[in-house]
Amino acid sequence: MFEEVALGGLLLSPLVVLVPMAFLLSVITRLVLYKTGLYPRIWKPAWFEVALFICYLAAVVFVAGR
């Protein structure tokens, strides 16, 4: 079960911590795709990045929820 994150007396949603982690993972993946030259081959890159972020967010929430 997720608990609130206390920050300066404020109770924040656990997503405040999990969303930046998923964003960081998606940025790293994008950089790797640029470096390997695979990024131009992606059909609809914007949709790919959104889908990748959602998949990473689901994975981070799943791992953190254990």
C-alpha positions, 0 to 999 in steps of 0.5 A, spaced: 500 500 500 502 506 498 503 512 503 503 519 502 510 523 502 511 528 507 515 534 504 515 540 509 509 538 512 505 537 506 502 530 505 503 529 497 501 523 493 506 517 492 505 519 484 510 525 486 516 521 486 514 515 481 512 520 475 519 523 475 522 516 476 518 514 470 520 520 466 527 519 467 527 512 464 523 514 458 528 520 457 534 515 458 531 510 453 530 516 448 537 518 448 539 511 447 534 510 441 538 517 438 545 514 439 543 507 436 540 511 430 533 507 431 529 513 433 528 515 426 525 509 424 519 509 429 513 510 426 509 516 430 515 518 435 510 522 439 505 517 440 511 512 442 514 516 447 507 517 450 506 510 450 513 508 453 512 513 459 505 510 460 509 503 460 514 505 465 510 509 469 506 502 470 512 498 471 515 503 476 508 503 480 508 495 480 515 495 483 514 500 488 507 497 490 510 490 492 
